[in-house]
Amino acid sequence: PPRSTLMRSSAASDVYKRQGINAEYGNTESQQTTMGSLVTTKEFTHILRISNTNVDGRRKITHALMAIKGIGQRYADLCLKKADIDLTRRAGELSPEEIERVMTVVQNPRQFKIPVWFLNRRKDFTTGKNSHDYSNALDVNLRDDLERLKKIRSHRGLRHYWGLKVRGQKTKATGRGIIISHGN
């Protein structure tokens, strides 16, 4: 075989050795179980399923939580501190009980004395309550808000309906995603 093929195969075997994978059989050397999209070994979970999101277990827990829509770095840091989780740990090292503690803080931020100004949905239009939306609830509430704006025919709602810029940007030269013919 050509030299480049030999180099690629040896490089691949080095990667496999570093990751503890047996190249001949394609599985890890330690005990491994598979549950849906969850791949776990005895002490480490490679892919976590948190709040309908696949979270990479190899990343630090703060950055891993950022994969969930609606959770940023500062909110993740604060929730982990309130749940007494070490910020330097990898997401795959956490036990299911620790993950449950973190998600309890994320779901009920006011019970853990997270300030109102930290939340992403303050004084909700329909309920009047302060909450922090994430994952699917964030998408649902955003869609409901836009539908309400369109229904009451507000300026913002009409701009969303027409597909124009909403926040006062200029539209003469930029943001031309749609070509509109002017009857010529």
C-alpha positions in Angstrom: 0.0 0.0 0.0 1.1 3.6 -0.5 3.0 5.4 2.2 0.2 7.9 2.9 -2.2 5.1 3.7 0.2 3.6 6.2 0.7 7.0 7.8 -3.0 7.6 8.1 -3.6 4.1 9.6 -0.8 4.6 12.2 -2.1 8.0 13.1 -5.6 6.6 13.6 -4.2 3.8 15.7 -2.4 6.4 17.9 -5.7 8.2 18.3 -7.5 5.0 19.2 -4.8 4.1 21.8 -5.1 7.6 23.4 -8.9 7.2 23.7 -8.7 3.6 24.9 -10.4 2.1 21.8 -9.4 -1.2 20.4 -9.1 -0.5 16.6 -9.8 -4.1 15.6 -13.2 -4.3 17.4 -14.2 -0.7 17.5 -15.2 -0.6 21.2 -13.5 0.6 24.4 -11.5 -1.6 26.6 -13.5 -0.9 29.7 -17.1 -2.0 30.4 -19.5 -0.1 28.2 -23.3 0.2 28.1 -25.6 2.0 25.7 -29.0 3.4 26.6 -30.6 5.3 23.7 -28.2 8.0 22.8 -26.4 7.7 26.2 -23.0 6.1 26.0 -21.5 5.3 29.4 -18.6 3.5 30.9 -18.3 2.5 34.6 -17.2 6.0 35.8 -17.8 8.3 32.8 -20.8 9.3 30.7 -19.8 10.5 27.2 -23.1 11.8 26.1 -25.7 13.1 28.7 -29.3 13.7 27.9 -30.4 16.7 29.8 -33.6 18.6 29.0 -34.1 17.2 25.5 -30.5 18.1 24.6 -27.4 15.9 24.0 -24.7 17.3 26.2 -21.0 16.3 25.6 -19.6 14.6 28.7 -16.0 15.5 27.8 -16.5 19.2 28.3 -16.3 21.1 31.6 -19.7 21.2 33.2 -20.2 24.9 32.8 -19.6 24.8 29.0 -21.5 21.5 28.7 -24.7 23.1 30.2 -24.3 26.0 27.6 -25.4 23.4 25.0 -28.9 23.7 26.4 -30.7 26.6 24.7 -31.4 29.4 27.2 -28.5 28.6 29.6 -25.5 30.9 29.2 -22.1 30.7 30.9 -22.9 33.0 33.8 -26.2 31.3 34.5 -24.6 27.9 34.3 -21.8 29.0 36.7 -24.4 30.4 39.2 -26.6 27.3 39.1 -23.6 25.0 39.6 -22.4 27.1 42.6 -25.9 27.0 44.1 -26.0 23.2 43.6 -22.5 22.8 45.2 -20.9 21.3 42.1 -17.2 21.8 41.4 -16.8 23.9 38.3 -13.6 22.2 37.2 -15.2 18.8 36.8 -16.2 17.3 33.4 -19.9 16.8 32.7 -19.5 13.0 32.3 -18.1 12.7 35.8 -21.3 13.8 37.5 -23.6 11.3 39.1 -27.3 11.3 38.2 -28.0 12.8 41.6 -25.7 15.7 41.0 -27.3 16.3 37.6 -30.7 16.3 39.2 -29.5 18.9 41.8 -28.3 21.2 39.0 -31.5 20.9 37.0 -33.5 21.6 40.1 -31.6 24.9 40.5 -32.1 25.7 36.8 -35.8 25.0 37.0 -36.5 26.9 40.3 -34.0 29.8 40.4 -36.0 31.9 42.8 -36.1 29.2 45.4 -32.3 29.2 45.5 -32.1 33.0 45.8 -30.9 33.7 42.2 -31.7 37.4 41.7 -34.6 38.5 39.4 -32.3 40.5 37.1 -30.5 37.2 36.2 -33.6 35.6 34.7 -34.4 35.7 31.0 -38.2 36.1 31.4 -39.0 38.8 33.9 -42.6 39.8 34.5 -44.2 37.5 31.9 -47.0 39.2 30.0 -49.6 36.4 30.6 -48.7 35.3 34.1 -46.9 38.3 35.5 -44.3 36.0 37.1 -40.5 36.0 36.9 -38.9 32.8 35.5 -36.0 31.5 33.5 -37.0 29.7 30.2 -34.7 27.1 28.6 -34.9 24.4 26.0 -38.4 23.9 24.4 -40.2 26.4 26.7 -38.0 29.2 25.4 -39.0 28.4 21.8 -42.7 28.1 22.7 -42.8 31.4 24.6 -40.9 33.3 21.9 -43.4 32.0 19.3 -46.3 33.0 21.5 -44.9 36.5 22.1 -44.5 37.0 18.3 -48.0 35.7 17.6 -49.4 38.1 20.2 -47.5 41.1 18.7 -48.8 40.1 15.2 -52.4 39.7 16.5 -52.6 43.1 18.1 -51.0 44.6 15.0 -48.2 46.4 16.8 -45.3 47.9 14.9 -42.9 45.2 16.0 -45.5 42.5 15.1 -46.0 43.9 11.7 -42.2 44.2 11.0 -41.9 40.5 12.0 -44.8 39.6 9.8 -43.3 41.4 6.8 -39.9 39.9 7.4 -38.2 43.3 7.9 -35.7 44.5 10.5 -37.5 45.1 13.8 -35.1 47.0 16.0 -34.6 50.2 14.0 -31.8 49.2 11.7 -31.5 50.7 8.2 -32.8 48.6 5.4 -31.8 50.4 2.2 -28.5 48.6 1.5 -28.3 45.6 3.9 -30.4 42.7 5.1 -31.6 41.8 1.6 -32.4 38.1 2.1 -35.4 38.3 -0.2 -35.4 39.8 -3.7 -38.5 41.8 -4.3 -39.4 42.9 -7.8 -41.1 46.3 -8.2 -43.4 45.6 -11.1 -40.9 46.3 -14.0 
